[in-house]
């Protein structure tokens, strides 16, 4: 078992806080720029941050060999889900959007079982059922959904984004095993920037917002994407991927806090109960809950 130092714990909390704020920034900027234009700005600015870091490594063999696969997976891991989540934040709160995003492990498990021959175990089934129950509670929340026009469509967009993430994770494991995360991310950002560019020009806003919204866009691209991925790679190197994905549990907490603090969003009973079921389901599906019990009794 990999031990987590105090420094790594601080880094884990910082990364979760940064990724949690991405839903806040999308909630602020998506109504102004529109989802397509906003995500083009996000991936392009993140590419500007990460490309020099990648070039300094002076190792581009993997990119030249696997550029088609990396580019296609990048669209499924960035351009499409980023845009779907930005669309979702037009109608639902940042906190609810982040909880829906926490369903990524469910879709990862379902796709692995359905298409890649992963064995279905009882704990996975239980986790999927518990998590699905949490999603149902979120969808039935009368306070956060009924009052918002298009909210149910936004929930569907958030869940579809998670499905794309889950498919991409499986494809990376199957097709890009051994390729560095930085290479996959830079390639994905590049392909997303190129593909979204004509759509973003087509959907460009008629008028430009003030400095506060532009700062939100820069924070979303540079901080929440570029810097955040660098922190994530460092955490994976220090504590391993199994511990690094604990951000899945922490991101919704920070997102809800930021939404309440800066946007005046409300926390409903349905959101608390549904979010708790989703996170419990994630713990059961990924085996984290069982690992925690074993640690307490070891």
Secondary structure as GFF3:
##gff-version 3
##sequence-region A 1 298
A	DSSP	alpha_helix	6	33	.	.	.	ID=ss1
A	DSSP	alpha_helix	35	56	.	.	.	ID=ss2
A	DSSP	alpha_helix	61	74	.	.	.	ID=ss3
A	DSSP	pi_helix	75	79	.	.	.	ID=ss4
A	DSSP	alpha_helix	80	88	.	.	.	ID=ss5
A	DSSP	alpha_helix	94	101	.	.	.	ID=ss6
A	DSSP	alpha_helix	104	115	.	.	.	ID=ss7
A	DSSP	alpha_helix	122	139	.	.	.	ID=ss8
A	DSSP	pi_helix	142	146	.	.	.	ID=ss9
A	DSSP	alpha_helix	151	175	.	.	.	ID=ss10
A	DSSP	alpha_helix	181	202	.	.	.	ID=ss11
A	DSSP	alpha_helix	211	218	.	.	.	ID=ss12
A	DSSP	pi_helix	219	227	.	.	.	ID=ss13
A	DSSP	alpha_helix	228	239	.	.	.	ID=ss14
A	DSSP	alpha_helix	241	244	.	.	.	ID=ss15
A	DSSP	alpha_helix	247	263	.	.	.	ID=ss16
A	DSSP	alpha_helix	269	286	.	.	.	ID=ss17
A	DSSP	alpha_helix	288	296	.	.	.	ID=ss18
###
